[in-house]
């Protein structure tokens, strides 16, 4: 299961490299929030409207500005979301808080040994 997290984060970092505009360094943040660990990958570049952010996770989705000059089949974010869900987590996308690009957040439950289910 640990390798699933690594695969999902690797995918997000590769997407940031491919689709970011190169004007800034991709920022990775880890935040413990309630009972979840959020691994956030923030990158400059193309931003989307609210509907488009959910479309990013559909199989074979290719952004209108990049589909003709960046290689790939459009399965990476779909796979990353499935990996998150298989671990009881979520993969979310939205604009960066400063509005200067996109933020992808992998939210995974934190294991607590004494937690009663």
C-alpha positions as CSV (number, residue, x, y, z in Angstrom):
1,X,0.0,0.0,0.0
2,X,2.9,2.4,0.8
3,X,4.0,2.1,-2.8
4,X,0.6,3.2,-4.0
5,X,1.1,6.5,-2.3
6,X,4.5,6.8,-3.9
7,X,3.0,6.1,-7.3
8,X,0.2,8.7,-6.9
9,X,2.7,11.4,-5.7
10,X,5.1,10.6,-8.5
11,X,2.3,11.0,-11.0
12,X,1.4,14.4,-9.6
13,X,5.0,15.5,-9.8
14,X,5.4,14.3,-13.3
15,X,2.2,16.1,-14.3
16,X,3.5,19.3,-12.7
17,X,6.7,19.0,-14.7
18,X,4.9,18.4,-17.9
19,X,2.1,20.9,-17.6
20,X,3.5,23.6,-15.5
21,X,4.8,26.7,-17.3
22,X,8.3,26.5,-15.9
23,X,8.2,30.0,-14.4
24,X,8.3,28.6,-10.8
25,X,9.4,25.6,-9.0
26,X,6.7,23.1,-8.1
27,X,5.9,23.2,-4.4
28,X,5.1,20.1,-2.4
29,X,3.4,20.6,1.0
30,X,2.4,18.1,3.6
31,X,-0.3,19.0,6.0
32,X,-1.8,17.0,8.8
33,X,-5.5,18.0,8.9
34,X,-7.9,16.2,11.3
35,X,-7.3,12.5,10.6
36,X,-5.8,12.9,7.1
37,X,-2.4,13.6,5.7
38,X,-2.6,15.9,2.7
39,X,0.2,15.9,0.2
40,X,-0.2,18.9,-2.0
41,X,1.5,19.5,-5.3
42,X,1.2,23.1,-6.3
43,X,2.4,24.3,-9.7
44,X,2.2,27.3,-11.9
45,X,0.6,27.1,-15.3
46,X,-2.7,26.3,-16.8
47,X,-5.7,26.9,-14.5
48,X,-9.2,25.5,-15.1
49,X,-12.7,26.4,-14.2
50,X,-14.6,24.4,-11.6
51,X,-16.1,21.9,-14.0
52,X,-12.7,21.3,-15.8
53,X,-11.0,20.4,-12.5
54,X,-13.3,17.4,-12.1
55,X,-12.9,16.5,-15.8
56,X,-9.1,16.2,-15.3
57,X,-9.8,12.8,-13.6
58,X,-11.8,11.3,-16.4
59,X,-9.9,8.6,-18.5
60,X,-8.2,9.9,-21.6
61,X,-8.8,13.6,-20.7
62,X,-6.3,15.8,-22.4
63,X,-6.3,19.6,-21.8
64,X,-7.2,21.7,-24.8
65,X,-4.0,23.7,-24.7
66,X,-1.7,20.8,-24.3
67,X,-3.2,17.8,-26.1
68,X,-1.2,18.2,-29.3
69,X,2.3,18.9,-27.9
70,X,2.7,16.9,-24.7
71,X,2.8,13.1,-24.9
72,X,0.5,10.9,-22.9
73,X,-2.8,9.0,-23.0
74,X,-4.6,11.0,-20.3
75,X,-4.7,8.2,-17.8
76,X,-2.3,9.5,-15.1
77,X,-4.7,11.5,-12.9
78,X,-7.3,8.8,-13.3
79,X,-4.9,6.2,-12.0
80,X,-3.7,8.4,-9.2
81,X,-7.3,9.0,-8.0
82,X,-8.0,5.3,-8.1
83,X,-4.8,4.6,-6.0
84,X,-6.0,7.2,-3.5
85,X,-9.4,5.7,-3.3
86,X,-8.0,2.2,-2.9
87,X,-6.3,3.5,0.3
88,X,-9.4,5.1,1.7
89,X,-8.3,8.5,0.5
90,X,-9.1,11.1,-2.0
91,X,-7.4,13.1,-4.8
92,X,-8.7,16.6,-5.3
93,X,-7.8,19.4,-7.7
94,X,-8.4,23.1,-7.7
95,X,-6.8,26.4,-8.1
96,X,-3.8,27.4,-5.9
97,X,-4.9,29.6,-3.1
98,X,-2.9,32.5,-4.7
99,X,-4.7,31.8,-8.0
100,X,-1.3,31.3,-9.8
101,X,-1.8,27.8,-11.0
102,X,-3.3,24.5,-9.9
103,X,-3.1,22.5,-6.7
104,X,-3.5,18.7,-6.4
105,X,-4.1,17.3,-3.0
106,X,-3.7,13.6,-2.1
107,X,-5.6,13.1,1.1
108,X,-4.9,9.9,2.9
109,X,-6.3,8.7,6.3
110,X,-3.8,8.6,9.1
111,X,-3.6,5.2,10.8
112,X,-4.2,5.4,14.6
113,X,-3.4,2.3,16.5
114,X,-6.0,2.8,19.3
115,X,-8.8,4.1,17.1
116,X,-12.1,2.2,17.4
117,X,-14.0,1.7,14.2
